[in-house]
């Protein structure tokens, strides 16, 4: 195992700001030269809130149109039929309604 490097106050501030902006731990880690797991650990120690995994990204108007067209074309039904794992089927059902 590698030797643990302490976080500086400047790095803590970067983590706080980037986390508040919605950046992924992987992106923050790349910027600071740290692993994703070290950023997630530091985030917890700093008391930053977790993320809602069920939250979906906002679609652009163009993506919303494409999504609606695919849904009308029955793509969602085929997607659900082709999903073998129960948990994936449930999450796909939540997404596609």
C-alpha positions as CSV (number, residue, x, y, z in Angstrom):
1,X,0.0,0.0,0.0
2,X,1.1,3.5,-0.7
3,X,1.9,6.0,2.0
4,X,-1.1,8.2,2.9
5,X,-0.7,11.9,2.0
6,X,-2.4,14.4,4.2
7,X,-4.9,16.7,2.6
8,X,-4.1,20.4,2.7
9,X,-6.6,23.1,3.5
10,X,-6.5,24.3,-0.1
11,X,-7.3,20.7,-1.3
12,X,-10.2,20.5,1.3
13,X,-11.6,23.8,-0.1
14,X,-11.3,22.5,-3.7
15,X,-13.2,19.3,-2.7
16,X,-15.9,21.3,-0.9
17,X,-16.4,23.6,-3.9
18,X,-16.2,20.9,-6.6
19,X,-18.6,18.6,-4.6
20,X,-21.1,21.5,-4.2
21,X,-20.9,22.1,-8.0
22,X,-21.8,18.4,-8.6
23,X,-18.5,17.1,-9.8
24,X,-17.9,13.4,-9.5
25,X,-15.3,12.1,-7.0
26,X,-13.3,10.7,-9.9
27,X,-13.0,14.2,-11.5
28,X,-12.0,15.8,-8.2
29,X,-9.4,13.1,-7.7
30,X,-8.0,13.6,-11.1
31,X,-7.6,17.3,-10.4
32,X,-5.9,16.7,-7.1
33,X,-3.9,13.6,-8.1
34,X,-5.8,11.4,-5.7
35,X,-7.9,8.3,-6.0
36,X,-11.7,8.3,-6.2
37,X,-11.9,6.5,-2.9
38,X,-9.6,8.9,-1.1
39,X,-11.9,11.8,-2.2
40,X,-15.0,9.9,-1.1
41,X,-13.3,9.3,2.3
42,X,-12.3,12.9,2.7
43,X,-15.8,14.0,1.7
44,X,-17.2,12.0,4.5
45,X,-14.7,13.3,7.0
46,X,-15.5,16.9,5.9
47,X,-19.2,16.2,6.6
48,X,-20.3,16.8,3.0
49,X,-23.7,15.3,2.1
50,X,-24.0,12.3,-0.2
51,X,-25.7,12.3,-3.5
52,X,-29.1,10.9,-4.4
53,X,-28.3,8.0,-6.7
54,X,-31.9,7.9,-8.0
55,X,-31.7,11.5,-9.2
56,X,-31.6,11.8,-13.0
57,X,-29.6,14.4,-14.9
58,X,-31.7,17.1,-16.5
59,X,-32.2,16.4,-20.1
60,X,-31.5,19.0,-22.7
61,X,-34.5,20.0,-24.9
62,X,-33.0,18.0,-27.8
63,X,-32.4,14.9,-25.6
64,X,-36.0,15.3,-24.3
65,X,-37.4,15.1,-27.8
66,X,-35.2,12.1,-28.7
67,X,-36.3,10.4,-25.4
68,X,-40.0,11.0,-26.2
69,X,-39.6,9.7,-29.7
70,X,-37.9,6.5,-28.5
71,X,-40.6,6.0,-25.8
72,X,-43.4,6.4,-28.4
73,X,-41.6,3.9,-30.7
74,X,-41.8,1.2,-28.0
75,X,-38.1,1.1,-27.3
76,X,-38.8,1.1,-23.5
77,X,-40.9,-2.0,-23.7
78,X,-38.2,-3.9,-25.7
79,X,-35.6,-2.7,-23.2
80,X,-37.6,-4.1,-20.3
81,X,-38.2,-7.4,-22.1
82,X,-34.5,-7.8,-22.9
83,X,-33.4,-7.0,-19.3
84,X,-32.7,-10.3,-17.6
85,X,-31.7,-9.2,-14.1
86,X,-34.5,-8.4,-11.8
87,X,-32.9,-5.4,-10.2
88,X,-32.0,-3.9,-13.6
89,X,-35.5,-4.6,-14.8
90,X,-36.9,-2.7,-11.8
91,X,-34.6,0.3,-12.3
92,X,-35.4,0.3,-16.0
93,X,-39.1,0.3,-15.2
94,X,-38.6,3.3,-12.9
95,X,-36.7,5.1,-15.6
96,X,-39.1,4.3,-18.5
97,X,-42.2,4.4,-16.4
